[in-house]
């Protein structure tokens, strides 16, 4: 289960954050309160980082080696851990950059 969490949670968090941010921006602009946009940003960064940590844990349990072409569950575990670690890192950095941009670009601009 940890393998799939590490692989899918950061990507799912990115797409959910994208939709939630689109819903929150009109509300934040009309009420002049952008705190909920920042809360969504922080929560999404934390969720994506948690998925990345799950992928890292999966990769560590698989022996910290690059995936090979062998048979069995160990190469699959290594593959899912390494792929989840790479994707999770990218999605976490993208979400962090989007959250930081919210401090410089106001919601009504």
Backbone bond lengths (Angstrom), bond angles and torsions (degrees), N, CA, C in turn:
res aa  C-N    CA-C-N  psi(-1)  N-CA   C-N-CA  omega(-1)  CA-C   N-CA-C  phi
1 X - - - 1.446 - - 1.530 110.85 -
2 X 1.333 116.58 -38.22 1.456 121.27 -179.32 1.525 111.60 -63.33
3 X 1.353 115.87 -30.63 1.466 119.93 178.52 1.522 110.81 -62.77
4 X 1.318 116.04 -45.43 1.466 120.12 -177.09 1.520 111.57 -73.79
5 X 1.316 117.29 -33.05 1.462 120.22 175.67 1.526 109.80 -63.04
6 X 1.325 116.47 -44.88 1.451 120.54 179.16 1.515 113.12 -64.86
7 X 1.318 116.92 -30.86 1.459 120.24 -179.01 1.523 112.54 -82.42
8 X 1.323 117.33 -41.56 1.467 120.56 -170.01 1.523 115.40 -100.25
9 X 1.321 119.07 -26.78 1.466 120.25 -174.66 1.530 113.70 -62.69
10 X 1.330 120.74 -45.20 1.472 118.29 179.37 1.529 113.37 -62.48
11 X 1.322 117.58 -40.57 1.471 120.17 179.56 1.520 110.90 -67.92
12 X 1.323 117.12 -43.27 1.463 120.33 179.04 1.527 110.50 -64.55
13 X 1.311 117.09 -37.32 1.458 120.83 177.57 1.522 111.02 -64.88
14 X 1.325 117.08 -40.59 1.461 120.61 178.43 1.524 110.83 -60.00
15 X 1.324 116.95 -49.24 1.459 119.80 -177.54 1.528 111.84 -69.31
16 X 1.327 117.85 -35.35 1.462 120.06 176.00 1.535 110.67 -66.76
17 X 1.323 117.06 -40.73 1.461 120.27 178.36 1.519 111.03 -62.86
18 X 1.312 116.57 -39.02 1.458 120.50 178.83 1.526 110.90 -60.11
19 X 1.315 117.67 -44.56 1.458 121.24 179.89 1.528 111.89 -70.57
20 X 1.317 116.52 -42.35 1.463 119.91 -179.09 1.526 110.78 -65.53
21 X 1.314 117.40 -38.55 1.461 120.57 178.75 1.525 110.96 -64.50
22 X 1.328 117.57 -39.28 1.464 119.94 177.61 1.526 111.29 -64.49
23 X 1.313 117.32 -32.73 1.461 120.32 178.58 1.533 110.72 -75.98
24 X 1.325 117.61 -37.27 1.463 121.02 -175.33 1.526 114.31 -77.97
25 X 1.319 118.14 -26.14 1.471 119.88 -175.08 1.527 112.83 -62.62
26 X 1.332 121.83 -46.80 1.468 119.21 177.81 1.532 113.15 -61.01
27 X 1.329 116.18 -39.26 1.462 119.90 177.80 1.531 110.33 -64.33
28 X 1.324 116.85 -45.07 1.463 120.46 -179.54 1.516 111.51 -65.58
29 X 1.312 118.02 -32.45 1.460 120.88 -179.77 1.529 111.21 -72.38
30 X 1.324 117.28 -40.48 1.463 119.52 -178.17 1.528 112.13 -73.79
31 X 1.329 117.31 -32.62 1.468 119.89 -178.77 1.524 113.21 -96.36
32 X 1.328 117.26 -6.79 1.466 123.35 -178.33 1.526 111.92 57.86
33 X 1.328 115.69 36.76 1.462 122.00 176.61 1.527 107.66 -129.03
34 X 1.308 116.05 103.65 1.457 118.81 -178.86 1.527 113.04 -98.02
35 X 1.320 116.53 16.76 1.454 119.94 -178.90 1.532 111.73 -63.91
36 X 1.334 117.72 -36.38 1.463 120.34 -177.96 1.521 111.75 -70.75
37 X 1.314 116.94 -28.14 1.459 120.09 174.47 1.524 109.57 -66.13
38 X 1.329 116.52 -39.63 1.465 120.52 178.83 1.527 111.52 -72.52
39 X 1.321 117.20 -36.13 1.466 120.09 176.83 1.524 109.90 -63.12
40 X 1.329 117.10 -43.47 1.463 120.41 177.44 1.525 110.96 -62.77
41 X 1.326 117.05 -36.80 1.457 120.90 177.84 1.515 112.70 -65.56
42 X 1.320 116.58 -45.50 1.461 120.96 -179.83 1.527 110.66 -64.65
43 X 1.327 116.59 -45.63 1.463 120.24 -179.28 1.529 110.61 -62.42
44 X 1.316 116.68 -40.98 1.463 119.14 -179.35 1.526 111.50 -67.78
45 X 1.326 118.00 -38.98 1.470 120.09 177.31 1.527 110.16 -64.22
46 X 1.313 117.21 -41.60 1.463 120.45 179.48 1.525 112.27 -66.40
47 X 1.326 117.13 -40.40 1.464 119.96 177.79 1.522 111.48 -65.50
48 X 1.319 116.70 -43.76 1.465 119.78 178.96 1.527 110.87 -65.23
49 X 1.322 117.09 -39.11 1.464 120.25 177.24 1.529 110.82 -65.50
50 X 1.338 116.91 -36.30 1.461 120.29 175.56 1.518 112.36 -63.93
51 X 1.331 116.51 -40.55 1.465 119.78 175.52 1.519 111.70 -65.07
52 X 1.324 116.84 -37.51 1.462 120.77 177.73 1.526 110.42 -66.08
53 X 1.309 117.05 -39.76 1.466 120.41 176.22 1.529 111.62 -65.25
54 X 1.326 117.17 -35.61 1.461 120.41 175.92 1.525 110.80 -64.94
55 X 1.333 116.96 -40.02 1.463 120.56 177.29 1.524 110.89 -66.62
56 X 1.322 116.31 -40.08 1.459 120.07 177.86 1.526 110.63 -63.02
57 X 1.326 116.55 -41.69 1.457 121.03 177.85 1.529 110.88 -63.30
58 X 1.321 116.84 -39.91 1.464 120.79 177.29 1.520 110.71 -62.86
59 X 1.315 116.51 -43.91 1.460 120.59 -179.93 1.532 111.27 -65.77
60 X 1.334 116.93 -39.01 1.462 120.38 177.68 1.522 111.45 -64.67
61 X 1.318 117.11 -40.00 1.467 120.49 178.92 1.528 111.94 -68.71
62 X 1.329 115.68 -25.16 1.462 120.11 179.20 1.514 113.50 -81.32
63 X 1.308 118.22 -0.56 1.447 121.15 175.87 1.509 114.73 104.85
64 X 1.313 119.03 6.62 1.463 124.44 176.74 1.526 112.79 55.74
65 X 1.300 116.74 33.64 1.455 120.95 176.43 1.517 108.33 -114.27
66 X 1.319 115.13 157.58 1.456 119.16 177.76 1.518 109.19 -71.12
67 X 1.331 116.76 147.68 1.460 119.02 -177.67 1.520 111.55 -63.22
68 X 1.290 115.00 142.46 1.460 121.45 177.01 1.513 110.67 -113.98
69 X 1.312 115.49 -166.14 1.456 120.51 -179.00 1.517 112.20 -107.70
70 X 1.299 117.00 22.83 1.449 120.74 -179.30 1.514 112.44 -74.10
71 X 1.315 114.33 172.75 1.461 120.21 179.53 1.523 109.53 -94.94
72 X 1.303 114.66 160.73 1.447 120.25 176.01 1.517 113.13 102.31
73 X 1.307 113.34 -174.23 1.461 118.48 -174.94 1.528 113.26 -85.63
74 X 1.315 118.53 -21.20 1.461 120.31 -177.76 1.531 112.50 -65.41
75 X 1.333 120.74 -46.55 1.470 118.90 176.11 1.529 113.33 -63.21
76 X 1.339 116.78 -34.67 1.462 119.90 176.71 1.516 110.92 -65.80
77 X 1.322 116.75 -41.38 1.460 120.66 177.74 1.519 110.93 -62.67
78 X 1.320 116.38 -42.70 1.464 119.77 178.00 1.524 111.03 -64.50
79 X 1.331 117.10 -40.86 1.460 120.73 179.77 1.521 111.49 -64.20
80 X 1.326 116.68 -48.26 1.466 119.94 179.90 1.526 111.23 -64.86
81 X 1.321 116.96 -36.99 1.461 119.69 178.20 1.518 112.12 -66.95
82 X 1.337 117.25 -46.28 1.467 120.49 -179.02 1.523 111.49 -68.23
83 X 1.328 117.31 -41.18 1.463 120.51 178.87 1.523 111.00 -67.06
84 X 1.307 116.96 -44.11 1.457 120.84 177.53 1.516 112.17 -63.44
85 X 1.323 116.87 -36.11 1.461 120.66 178.59 1.525 110.70 -65.85
86 X 1.318 117.42 -43.31 1.468 120.31 178.74 1.511 112.51 -67.53
87 X 1.335 116.03 -48.66 1.463 119.59 -179.42 1.523 111.32 -66.17
88 X 1.316 116.71 -41.34 1.457 120.40 -179.84 1.515 112.70 -63.07
89 X 1.327 116.41 -38.41 1.459 120.10 177.81 1.525 110.94 -63.87
90 X 1.325 116.13 -43.55 1.465 120.00 -179.48 1.524 110.57 -65.34
91 X 1.330 117.58 -47.69 1.467 120.21 -179.42 1.525 111.82 -64.41
92 X 1.326 117.76 -37.04 1.455 120.22 178.01 1.528 111.00 -65.40
93 X 1.314 117.35 -42.27 1.467 120.24 177.71 1.526 111.65 -65.38
94 X 1.333 117.60 -39.67 1.462 120.47 177.96 1.529 110.52 -64.00
95 X 1.316 117.18 -45.03 1.465 120.47 179.19 1.527 111.36 -63.74
96 X 1.312 116.67 -39.21 1.463 119.97 177.66 1.525 110.65 -64.08
97 X 1.321 116.99 -42.13 1.469 120.72 178.92 1.527 111.03 -64.91
98 X 1.332 117.45 -38.62 1.463 119.85 177.75 1.521 111.10 -66.68
99 X 1.312 116.92 -37.64 1.456 119.76 179.68 1.531 110.46 -68.20
100 X 1.313 117.57 -44.11 1.463 121.09 179.00 1.528 110.79 -63.15
101 X 1.320 118.04 -36.71 1.468 121.03 179.00 1.522 111.12 -62.18
102 X 1.332 117.85 -27.79 1.445 121.68 177.80 1.521 114.43 -63.31
103 X 1.323 117.17 -21.12 1.464 120.53 176.58 1.519 111.77 -78.08
104 X 1.312 117.06 -26.52 1.475 121.48 -175.89 1.523 113.26 -99.98
105 X 1.300 116.75 -28.92 1.461 121.88 178.82 1.519 107.49 -111.12
106 X 1.295 117.49 112.41 1.458 121.40 -178.03 1.538 110.21 -72.64
107 X 1.322 115.75 158.08 1.462 120.80 -173.71 1.527 112.90 -68.47
108 X 1.305 119.18 -24.64 1.468 121.33 -177.84 1.527 113.19 -92.48
109 X 1.284 118.42 3.03 1.467 120.49 -179.52 1.505 111.40 -82.28
